[in-house]
Amino acid sequence: MHTTNILVNTLSYHLRKAYIGNGNTYTQNIPLTTTNFKKISVPAYTKYYPSQTAYPINSGRAYIGNGELYQGVKFPEQADQTKAKANLVTVTSDGYLEYTTKAPITNLRVNTRPSVSAKITKVSRPGGSGKTYLYTKAAVPSSIGKRVSKTGNTQYLTIIKRRYRAYTTLYTSGLKPQLSSIYVSAGYLVGDQQYFMVTSEYFPSAN
């Protein structure tokens, strides 16, 4: 029987927490059966980024975009890579809006505990606006959202806006430093704060 693994990095904290600290980032050998899996449409809450993009093998470019939005403009410079931290907003594949303060940018998110993990109760995407409206019943920080109702399942609103702008960060390697990779970041607004998502890594030497 064929099996597959799931990257737990994309799941909400209540599912991901069992993997924190044990070195695993994937589930183990889930049977590929119709009981375990079914085909669905791409959830509306993940449509703030292209989740189905892939580059050809041997193209010298790897797609990274995973929905993780870090406060700032772009991926950190090489000298700051290991220590860089920023507030993190992400929408998990199982429909939770999560916010983490001062999350390490270059570490897998499986190892981080969010400050807030709120189930998304409603999604709206006004045509042509580049905006995704995410509603939750649970409170979200005022820095990323606002309260719009005192009762019901849609009390808090967070707006993610895709800015359609790209930013690059250059990395070098070797005794005589040569360009080894280029990280491409896409610009977003969460509320009125600037965030970025790393979308791809380009390897010039492969071309």
C-alpha positions in Angstrom: 0.0 0.0 0.0 1.2 3.5 -0.9 1.8 5.9 2.0 2.5 9.6 2.4 3.7 12.0 5.0 2.3 15.5 6.0 4.5 18.5 6.8 3.1 19.4 10.2 4.6 22.9 9.9 1.5 24.0 8.0 -1.0 22.7 10.7 -2.4 24.6 13.6 -0.8 24.5 17.0 -3.2 22.1 18.6 -2.2 19.5 16.0 1.4 20.6 15.7 2.3 20.7 19.4 2.9 17.0 19.7 5.9 17.3 17.4 7.6 20.2 19.2 11.0 19.3 20.5 11.1 15.7 19.1 12.9 16.6 15.9 10.2 15.5 13.6 8.5 17.8 11.1 6.5 15.2 9.2 3.9 12.7 10.2 4.8 9.0 9.5 3.5 6.8 6.7 -0.2 7.6 6.4 -1.9 5.1 4.0 -3.1 6.7 0.8 -6.7 5.6 1.0 -10.0 7.3 0.2 -10.8 6.9 3.9 -7.9 9.1 4.9 -7.9 11.6 2.1 -10.4 13.3 -0.2 -10.1 15.9 -2.9 -11.2 19.4 -2.0 -10.9 22.9 -3.5 -8.2 25.2 -2.3 -9.6 26.8 0.9 -10.6 30.5 0.5 -8.6 31.4 3.6 -5.3 30.4 2.0 -5.9 32.3 -1.3 -3.9 35.3 -0.1 -0.9 33.5 -1.7 -0.3 31.1 -4.6 -0.3 27.8 -2.7 -0.2 25.6 -5.8 3.0 27.0 -7.5 5.9 24.8 -8.4 9.0 25.3 -10.5 10.4 22.6 -12.9 13.1 20.3 -11.6 16.6 21.6 -12.5 15.3 25.1 -13.1 17.6 26.5 -10.4 14.6 27.9 -8.4 12.7 26.5 -5.5 9.2 27.6 -4.5 9.0 28.3 -0.7 5.7 30.2 -0.3 3.9 28.7 2.6 1.6 31.4 4.0 4.0 32.6 6.7 4.0 36.4 7.0 6.7 38.0 9.0 6.6 41.7 10.0 9.1 43.7 7.9 10.1 44.2 4.3 12.0 41.1 3.2 14.0 38.0 4.2 16.9 39.0 6.6 20.4 39.9 5.3 23.0 37.1 5.5 24.7 38.6 8.6 21.4 38.6 10.5 20.0 35.3 9.4 20.6 33.2 12.5 19.3 35.8 15.0 16.6 37.5 13.0 13.1 37.5 14.7 9.8 39.2 13.8 6.1 39.0 14.6 4.6 36.2 12.5 1.1 35.9 11.1 0.0 32.7 9.4 -3.1 30.9 8.3 -2.9 27.2 8.8 -4.0 24.6 6.3 -6.7 23.4 8.7 -8.2 26.9 9.0 -6.6 28.7 12.0 -5.3 32.3 12.1 -2.1 32.2 14.3 0.0 35.1 15.6 3.4 34.7 17.2 5.5 37.5 18.7 9.2 37.6 17.9 9.3 34.3 16.0 12.7 33.2 14.6 12.5 33.8 10.9 14.8 31.0 9.8 13.5 28.2 12.0 10.7 25.8 11.2 7.4 27.0 12.6 6.8 23.6 14.1 9.0 24.6 17.0 7.1 27.8 17.9 4.1 28.3 20.1 1.7 31.0 18.9 0.6 33.8 21.1 -2.9 33.4 19.5 -4.5 30.6 17.6 -8.1 31.5 16.5 -10.4 29.3 14.3 -11.4 31.1 11.2 -15.2 31.3 11.0 -15.7 33.3 7.8 -13.7 34.4 4.8 -14.4 37.1 2.3 -12.3 38.1 -0.8 -13.7 41.2 -2.5 -12.9 40.9 -6.2 -9.9 42.8 -7.5 -9.0 44.2 -4.1 -6.1 41.9 -3.3 -7.6 41.6 0.2 -8.6 38.6 2.2 -11.0 39.2 5.1 -10.6 36.7 7.9 -13.2 36.6 10.7 -12.8 34.8 14.0 -14.8 34.5 17.2 -11.7 34.4 19.4 -9.8 37.7 19.9 -6.8 38.6 17.8 -4.2 41.3 18.7 -5.2 44.9 17.8 -2.0 45.2 15.8 -3.4 42.8 13.2 -7.1 43.0 13.5 -10.1 44.8 15.1 -13.3 43.9 16.8 -16.3 44.3 14.6 -19.1 42.7 16.6 -19.8 42.0 20.3 -21.6 38.7 19.7 -21.6 35.8 17.3 -18.9 33.9 15.4 -17.5 36.8 13.5 -16.5 39.2 16.2 -12.9 39.9 15.0 -11.7 40.9 11.6 -8.1 40.6 10.2 -7.4 41.9 6.7 -4.5 40.5 4.7 -3.6 42.5 1.6 -1.3 41.3 -1.2 0.8 44.3 -2.4 2.1 42.6 -5.6 5.6 43.8 -4.8 8.8 41.7 -4.7 12.0 42.2 -2.7 15.3 40.3 -3.0 18.0 39.4 -0.5 21.4 38.2 -1.8 23.5 35.5 -0.2 27.1 34.7 -1.0 29.5 31.8 -0.2 33.1 30.8 -0.6 36.5 32.2 0.4 36.1 34.6 -2.5 32.4 35.4 -2.0 30.3 34.6 -5.0 26.5 35.0 -5.3 25.1 31.6 -4.1 21.4 32.3 -3.7 18.7 35.0 -4.0 15.7 35.0 -1.7 12.6 36.6 -3.1 10.0 38.0 -0.7 6.5 39.2 -1.5 5.1 42.3 0.2 1.8 42.2 2.2 -0.1 44.4 4.6 -1.7 42.9 7.7 -4.0 45.6 9.0 -1.8 48.6 8.4 1.5 46.9 9.2 4.0 45.8 6.5 4.7 42.0 6.3 6.6 39.8 3.9 6.4 36.2 2.8 9.4 34.3 1.3 8.1 33.0 -2.0 11.2 31.4 -3.6 14.9 30.9 -3.6 16.9 31.2 -6.8 20.3 29.6 -7.4 22.3 31.5 -10.1 25.0 28.8 -10.4 22.4 26.3 -11.6 21.8 28.3 -14.8 
